[in-house]
Amino acid sequence: MTELIIIGLLFTKHFIVDFPLQQRYQYSNKGTYGHPGGLLHAWLHLVGTWLCFAFFTKYAIIYGLVDAVLHYHIDWAKMNINKKMGWGPTTHEEFWYLTGFDQFLHALTYIGLVAYFVS
């Protein structure tokens, strides 16, 4: 049951950090490697994931770090693929396929973190 609670918390965190909390400064700069906007976005995921695990393990910060590193690179890759291919939200269906794949990879990250937690 604990793993279902954590999964629910992680997906809730993901929605909050990826949508309401993500400001233009973050999403406009995630494609520039090392830019503070993208790092801020990853840091918010780190904090959120840490909070999701904090009541269940003393290693919660490690889960947050893993999530932040993966999230940062998934987002960076998505931004750069869209830019290289010239895909935009109103011009190419592929933009939306890649956005869906990005979200799929984030979901797999959470499943992997919880699977490691329960092992």
WORAHU-V342726 format. One record per backbone hydrogen bond with DSSP energy under -0.5 kcal/mol. CO is the residue of the C=O (numbers start at 1). NH is the residue of the N-H. If there is no record, write none. Layout:
CO&NH ; CO&NH
This chain:
1&5 ; 2&6 ; 3&7 ; 4&8 ; 5&9 ; 6&10 ; 7&11 ; 8&12 ; 9&13 ; 10&14 ; 11&15 ; 12&16 ; 13&17 ; 14&18 ; 15&19 ; 15&20 ; 16&21 ; 19&22 ; 21&23 ; 23&26 ; 23&27 ; 24&28 ; 26&29 ; 26&30 ; 29&32 ; 31&33 ; 32&35 ; 35&39 ; 36&40 ; 37&41 ; 38&42 ; 39&43 ; 40&44 ; 41&45 ; 42&46 ; 43&47 ; 44&48 ; 45&49 ; 46&50 ; 47&51 ; 48&52 ; 49&53 ; 50&54 ; 51&55 ; 53&56 ; 53&57 ; 57&60 ; 59&62 ; 59&63 ; 60&64 ; 61&65 ; 62&66 ; 63&67 ; 64&68 ; 65&69 ; 66&70 ; 67&71 ; 68&72 ; 69&73 ; 70&74 ; 71&75 ; 72&76 ; 73&77 ; 74&78 ; 75&79 ; 76&80 ; 77&81 ; 78&82 ; 79&83 ; 80&84 ; 81&85 ; 82&86 ; 82&87 ; 88&91 ; 88&92 ; 92&95 ; 92&96 ; 93&96 ; 93&97 ; 94&98 ; 95&99 ; 96&100 ; 97&101 ; 98&102 ; 99&103 ; 100&104 ; 101&105 ; 102&106 ; 103&107 ; 104&108 ; 105&109 ; 106&110 ; 107&111 ; 108&112 ; 109&113 ; 110&114 ; 111&115 ; 112&116 ; 113&117 ; 114&118 ; 115&119
